Amino acid sequence: MIKSNASPTASILTLSIMLATQVVFILTPGSLIVDFNRILRPAIYAAIAIIYCVVTGKDERPVTKSRQSVLLSAIAALLYLAAIFITGLFFGFSSNIMFAGLSSLLWTSSVIIFTSEYLRAAIIKRSPRHSRTATAIILVLIFTFAQLDLLRNAAGFSFISTVDFTFTTVIPALALNGVLSYIAFEGSFSALLILRSTHTLCPLIMPVLPNAPRAAWASINCCILFITLILYYINIRDKNKRTRWLDRKRSRYFRTKNAAQICIPITLVALIVIFAMRGFSYFPVIVLTDSMRGSLDRGSIVFVEKLEFEDVHDAVSAGDIILYTHRDIEMMHRVIEFRHNSSGERIYITKGDANDSADTNPIEAWQILGISKAYIPYLGYPAVIAREWGAGS
């Protein structure tokens, strides 16, 4: 039997450095926090991962359920993306304020994700079998603390904000790290990367996100993680010899059929999510108000053709219904006339069909996102109900 060269001392020192790094981050003055986040913290994580790898050596033990765990992580990632799409249908979408700083955030997050998940997998797999559960619990707590960057504002927390922080930030982080640590027992490093990257990077790389209350999204996120945990428990848990023999027999017959059954729904869900996230030339928008009543009733799903800035002048005519942004809010009204501003550039006067007067703010070309091309009435009405319920609560 091949054994690892890991020692408890290496793991303890590694986790201590991670704890110290987060404490330093919380105490770092605001003027230095950007440099700490972009340079120092990723460098520290990369350094301790390299040192841990050198000290403990390569773990030669095979991961017997590697492919199965990767497939389950891919399914769990698609569940997460589908949840974003469905939540957006109910609550509407809004622009992602994190998207503007994507370049620096993506580098920082990618390094931290890769190194921290390597350390999670290495520490759990190289721990003695009798102490792995305790090691996993300690890792869950330490990794959760290392992800709670909002603790920098803890000094100004009131009781209500502390409860809100616990339910919207701490509990989802505990749930994610609990699932990841459970996967690390039998799954592969790639499976950890897929799941962690999905939950961490999606809020950064998507241009729009569901406009749901934080508590609602935290609850949905925890439910997805619970489903993920159940999937892993059912498919990755240890089985007796007879069960494994039956599985091998069934897999020979159903291999091709099962592959099609898995790949087709995954592909369909992926296409739907990409469509909802505006990855194609056309994308859906739900009408949430009555300003276009008679043409686009509230609850309708409108299919909008995406427009680039340079195409707006030729594509938009009087009478077109356009989707545009005003003060970071997306609106859909009809163009009733053109004018020109002091710079000689064309501006667009809009009006809701159900409104008595034109909108007071002219729209410039850079504000226009697309043109309405078709719609399905009332199909998106659950989003209207959810929005009103959220506003009332």
Buried (B, 14 or more C-beta within 10 A) or exposed (E): EEEBEBEEEBBEBBBEBBBEBBEEBBEBEEEEBEEBBBEBBBEBBBEBBEBBBEBBEEBEEEBEBBEBBBBBBBBBBBBBBBBBBBBBBBBBBBBBEBBEEBEEBEEBBBBBBBBBBBBBBBBBBBBEEEEBEEBBEBBBBBBBBBBBBEBBEEEEBEEEEEEBBEBBBBBBBBBBBBBBBBBBBBBBBBBBBBBBBBBBBBBBBBBBBBBBBEBBBBBBBBEBBEBBBEBBEEBBEEEEEEEEEEEEEEEEEEEEEEEEEEEEEBEEBBEBBBBBBBBEEEBBBBBBBBBBBEBBBBBBBBBBBBBEEEBBEEBBEEEBBBBBBEEEEBBBBBBBEBEEEEEEEBBBBBBBBBBEEBBEEBBBBEBBBBBBEEBEBEBBBBBBEBBEEBEEE
